[in-house]
Amino acid sequence: MEKPKGPAAGYTTATCGWRALLLPQLNRQSLYVYGSEMAVEKECMRQLQSGVFVIHPFSPMRSYYIMCMMAITFLNLIGIPMEIAFLDGHSGLVWEGFNVFSDTLFLIDVALNFRMGIITEDCEEAILDIKRIRVSYLRTWFIPDVIAAFPIGYILLFADLQYNNDDNPSKTNKMMRILMFVRILSLIRLARVSRLVRFFNEVEKVSNANLEVVRLFFRILSLFMMIFPPVSLERLHPNATVIVKYSWGVFRALSQMIALSYGSMDAPTNYVEMWIVMVSMVSGCIMYTVLVANATTMIANVDPAAKEYKSKMSRLEHYMTFMKLPPELQLRINNYYQARYGGKWFHEKDVMNTVSSGSERGTAGT
């Protein structure tokens, strides 16, 4: 049975106050790492006894925070190319406010990562020591995060106020476009998507190679979305809004990458556009095939032990129905299998035959 999400028993907001948001919650992921509810409660006690402000990697606060940062990152993925290509330095108050808000969140993210607990593949418990967290972050993601959090939004806002009354509009627009182009550095944070998606139960066990195919597909698609000549969009939709032009650009790039059509009624008009279309079709067709193959493999290999357990239970239920066993006995048998195997079915003898004798004795002793 699926464990409900929430703080571990005895460590709720009523008993621990706001610090309950920093403690590990009881869900599939924490149970998968720690093994039992008692171990999760011991982890809560260990963090409370430390007495320092550290966000546990399995806490509700980190889950909400990660989802918020994912949403902001993907909004920047769409907004930054659109701003560079179509707005010409006249983005408006709402857009500038969103840029400032995004830069503020990225700066806060850099500071919070020094207080963010770490869980590693070879570690049986979360790292909550401030010094170890600081050293690990400085050695890994600190420099990319600082580059991505560079406050371009503030600089654009101040530059807009400074050059608002300038007599040379062409110089002003050129400066604003250069500054907006620097905002592409914020997309460095998309490299962390492979780590963020681990919070989803079905994707957390997928290898990084599968996710790399997805990221590569969208990188190539983004490149072809940005290299289309603006003249063709202006010719097709001279008086259209930015959203309409951007939508047609995405449609043309996506149509060509999946080899559906040219994305418009007209064929390529010159050899440059013809080569762009051919390269996008070939690369898109290859990436589309690889993406579908990896997605199929990913779905087929997600949690094989749980699938085996469901298959065994389905056969057992058919057998009990065929034998016309009493409902009370069927319920007892189902409860036994649930308590005995916990929703996972492993061939223990086959697994133990593949390990060394020392490891087998150590496993038998636990």
C-alpha positions in Angstrom: 0.0 0.0 0.0 1.3 3.5 -0.9 2.4 5.5 2.1 0.9 8.9 2.4 3.2 11.9 2.1 3.7 13.9 5.3 6.1 14.3 8.3 7.0 11.2 10.2 4.8 10.2 13.1 5.3 12.4 16.1 7.2 15.1 14.2 4.4 17.3 12.9 3.9 21.1 12.8 2.0 20.9 16.0 4.9 19.3 17.9 7.9 20.8 16.1 6.5 24.1 14.7 8.0 25.4 11.5 11.0 23.1 11.8 8.7 20.2 10.8 9.0 21.5 7.2 12.8 20.8 7.3 12.4 17.2 8.5 12.2 14.2 6.2 8.6 13.2 5.2 7.3 9.7 5.1 6.9 8.6 1.5 8.1 6.0 -1.0 11.4 7.7 -1.5 12.4 8.0 2.2 11.2 4.4 2.9 13.2 3.2 -0.1 16.4 4.8 1.3 15.9 4.2 5.1 13.9 0.9 4.9 11.3 1.5 7.6 9.2 4.1 9.4 11.3 3.7 12.5 14.5 4.6 10.6 12.8 7.7 9.2 11.8 8.8 12.7 15.4 8.2 13.9 16.5 10.5 11.1 14.1 13.2 12.2 15.4 12.9 15.7 19.0 13.1 14.5 18.3 16.3 12.6 16.5 17.9 15.6 19.4 17.0 17.9 21.9 18.7 15.6 20.3 22.1 16.3 21.3 23.7 13.0 19.2 25.1 10.2 19.6 22.5 7.5 17.0 21.5 4.9 16.7 17.7 4.7 16.9 16.3 1.2 13.5 14.4 1.8 11.7 17.3 3.6 8.5 18.9 2.3 10.2 22.3 2.1 12.8 21.0 -0.4 10.2 19.2 -2.5 8.1 22.4 -2.9 11.2 24.5 -3.4 12.5 22.1 -6.2 9.2 22.2 -8.0 9.1 26.0 -7.8 12.7 26.2 -9.2 11.8 23.8 -12.0 8.8 25.9 -13.0 10.9 29.1 -13.0 13.7 27.4 -15.0 11.4 26.2 -17.7 9.6 29.6 -17.9 13.1 31.1 -18.5 13.7 28.5 -21.2 10.7 29.8 -23.1 10.9 33.4 -22.2 14.6 34.2 -22.8 14.8 33.2 -26.5 11.4 35.0 -27.1 12.7 38.2 -25.4 15.9 38.2 -27.4 14.3 37.4 -30.8 11.1 39.6 -30.8 11.0 42.2 -28.0 13.9 44.4 -29.2 14.6 45.8 -25.8 10.9 46.9 -25.2 9.8 44.1 -22.9 7.4 46.0 -20.7 7.0 46.3 -16.9 5.5 42.8 -16.4 8.4 41.1 -18.3 11.0 43.1 -16.5 9.3 42.2 -13.2 9.5 38.5 -14.0 13.2 38.8 -14.9 14.0 40.6 -11.6 11.9 38.0 -9.7 13.7 35.1 -11.5 17.2 36.6 -10.7 16.2 37.1 -7.1 15.1 33.4 -6.8 18.3 32.2 -8.4 20.4 34.3 -5.9 18.4 32.9 -3.0 19.0 29.4 -4.4 22.7 29.9 -4.3 22.5 30.9 -0.6 20.1 28.1 0.3 22.3 25.4 -1.2 24.8 26.0 1.6 22.1 24.8 4.0 20.7 22.0 1.8 21.3 18.4 3.0 22.9 16.0 0.6 22.0 12.3 -0.1 24.5 10.3 -2.1 24.2 6.9 -3.8 26.8 5.2 -1.5 25.6 6.9 1.7 23.1 5.3 4.1 22.1 8.6 5.7 21.8 12.2 4.6 24.7 14.6 5.0 23.6 17.3 7.4 27.0 18.7 8.5 27.4 22.3 7.4 31.1 22.1 6.6 30.6 19.0 4.4 27.7 20.5 2.6 29.7 23.7 2.0 32.7 21.8 0.6 30.6 19.6 -1.6 28.6 22.5 -3.1 31.8 24.6 -3.7 33.3 21.6 -5.5 30.3 20.8 -7.7 27.5 23.3 -8.6 28.6 26.5 -7.0 30.4 28.1 -10.0 27.6 27.1 -12.6 24.9 28.4 -10.1 26.7 31.7 -9.6 27.1 32.2 -13.4 23.4 31.3 -13.9 22.3 33.6 -11.0 24.1 36.7 -12.4 21.5 39.4 -11.9 21.0 40.4 -15.6 17.4 41.4 -14.8 18.6 44.1 -12.4 21.2 45.3 -15.0 18.5 45.4 -17.7 16.2 47.4 -15.5 18.8 49.9 -14.5 20.0 50.2 -18.1 16.5 50.8 -19.3 16.1 53.6 -16.7 19.5 55.0 -17.7 19.1 55.0 -21.5 15.4 55.9 -21.5 16.0 59.5 -22.4 19.0 58.8 -24.7 18.9 60.6 -28.0 20.5 57.7 -29.9 17.8 54.9 -29.9 19.9 52.5 -32.1 22.7 52.5 -29.6 20.3 52.0 -26.8 18.6 49.0 -28.5 22.0 47.5 -29.3 23.1 47.7 -25.7 19.8 46.2 -24.5 20.0 43.3 -27.0 23.6 42.5 -25.8 22.5 42.5 -22.2 19.5 40.3 -23.0 21.7 37.8 -24.8 23.8 37.4 -21.7 20.6 36.1 -20.0 21.1 32.9 -21.9 23.6 32.0 -19.1 20.6 31.4 -16.9 19.9 28.3 -19.0 22.9 26.6 -17.4 20.5 25.7 -14.6 18.8 23.3 -17.0 21.7 21.0 -16.5 20.3 20.3 -13.1 17.0 19.0 -14.4 18.4 15.4 -14.4 18.8 15.8 -10.6 15.5 17.5 -10.0 13.4 14.9 -11.6 14.6 12.3 -9.1 11.8 13.6 -6.8 9.3 11.9 -9.0 8.8 8.2 -8.1 8.7 6.8 -11.7 11.7 8.7 -13.0 14.1 8.6 -10.0 15.4 5.2 -11.0 16.1 6.1 -14.6 19.7 6.2 -15.7 21.2 9.6 -16.7 21.7 8.3 -20.2 18.0 8.2 -20.9 17.5 11.7 -19.6 20.4 12.9 -21.7 18.6 11.9 -24.9 15.6 14.0 -23.9 17.8 17.0 -23.1 19.7 16.6 -26.4 16.4 16.5 -28.4 15.2 19.8 -26.8 18.6 21.4 -27.3 18.6 20.7 -31.0 14.9 21.8 -31.3 15.8 25.1 -29.5 18.7 25.7 -31.9 16.5 25.3 -35.0 13.8 27.5 -33.3 16.4 30.3 -33.1 18.1 30.1 -36.5 15.1 30.6 -38.7 15.4 33.9 -40.6 13.2 36.6 -39.1 12.4 37.8 -42.6 10.3 34.8 -43.4 8.2 35.3 -40.2 7.8 38.9 -41.0 6.7 38.1 -44.5 4.2 35.5 -43.4 2.8 37.5 -40.4 3.9 41.1 -40.8 1.5 42.5 -38.2 1.3 39.6 -35.8 2.0 39.7 -32.1 5.1 38.3 -30.5 3.2 35.2 -29.3 1.9 34.5 -32.8 5.4 34.8 -34.4 7.0 32.6 -31.7 4.3 30.0 -32.1 4.8 29.8 -35.8 8.6 29.5 -35.2 8.1 26.6 -32.8 5.6 25.0 -35.3 8.1 25.2 -38.2 11.0 23.8 -36.1 8.9 21.0 -34.6 7.3 20.1 -38.0 10.7 19.8 -39.6 12.4 17.9 -36.8 9.8 15.2 -36.8 9.9 15.2 -40.7 6.2 16.0 -40.9 6.4 19.0 -43.3 8.3 22.2 -44.1 6.2 23.9 -41.4 4.6 26.2 -44.0 3.0 26.1 -47.5 6.2 27.2 -49.2 9.3 25.1 -49.9 12.8 26.5 -49.1 13.5 29.5 -51.2 17.3 29.4 -51.2 20.1 26.9 -50.7 20.9 28.1 -47.1 17.3 27.5 -46.0 17.3 24.3 -47.9 20.3 22.9 -46.0 18.8 24.1 -42.7 15.6 22.2 -43.5 17.5 19.0 -44.5 19.8 19.0 -41.5 16.8 19.6 -39.1 14.8 16.8 -40.7 17.6 14.3 -40.6 18.7 15.1 -37.0 15.1 15.4 -35.8 14.2 12.0 -37.3 17.1 10.3 -35.7 16.5 12.0 -32.3 12.8 11.2 -32.5 13.5 7.5 -33.1 16.0 7.4 -30.2 13.7 9.3 -27.9 10.8 6.8 -28.6 13.1 3.8 -28.1 14.5 5.2 -24.8 11.0 6.1 -23.6 9.8 2.6 -24.3 12.7 1.0 -22.5 12.3 3.4 -19.6 8.7 2.5 -19.1 9.4 -1.2 -19.5 12.2 -1.2 -16.9 10.6 1.0 -14.2 10.4 -0.9 -10.9 10.6 -4.5 -12.2 10.2 -6.0 -8.7 6.8 -4.2 -8.2 5.7 -5.5 -11.7 6.7 -9.0 -10.8 4.8 -8.7 -7.5 1.6 -7.5 -9.2 1.9 -10.4 -11.7 2.3 -12.9 -8.9 -0.6 -11.4 -7.0 -2.8 -11.5 -10.1 -2.1 -15.2 -10.6 -2.8 -15.8 -6.9 -6.2 -14.0 -7.0 -7.2 -16.0 -10.1 -6.2 -19.2 -8.3 -8.2 -18.3 -5.2 -11.2 -17.4 -7.2 -11.0 -20.7 -9.1 -10.7 -22.6 -5.9 -13.6 -20.6 -4.4 -11.9 -19.8 -1.2 -13.8 -17.9 1.5 -13.4 -14.1 1.3 -11.9 -14.0 4.8 -9.2 -16.5 3.8 -8.4 -14.6 0.6 -8.0 -11.4 2.6 -5.7 -13.1 5.1 -3.6 -14.5 2.2 -3.4 -11.0 0.6 -2.4 -9.4 3.9 0.3 -12.0 4.4 1.9 -11.4 1.0 1.7 -7.7 1.5 3.4 -7.9 4.9 5.9 -10.6 3.6 7.0 -8.9 0.4 6.0 -5.3 0.8 4.9 -4.9 -2.8 8.3 -6.1 -4.2 9.0 -9.6 -5.5 12.6 -10.7 -5.6 14.1 -14.1 -6.5 16.2 -14.3 -3.4 18.2 -17.4 -4.3 19.1 -16.1 -7.7 20.3 -12.8 -6.1 22.3 -14.4 -3.4 24.0 -16.8 -5.9 25.5 -13.7 -7.6 27.2 -12.2 -4.5 30.3 -13.3 -2.7 30.3 -15.6 0.3 31.3 -12.8 2.7 28.6 -10.5 1.4 26.1 -13.4 1.6 26.9 -13.9 5.3 26.6 -10.2 6.0 23.3 -10.0 4.2 22.0 -13.0 6.1 23.0 -11.4 9.4 21.0 -8.2 8.8 
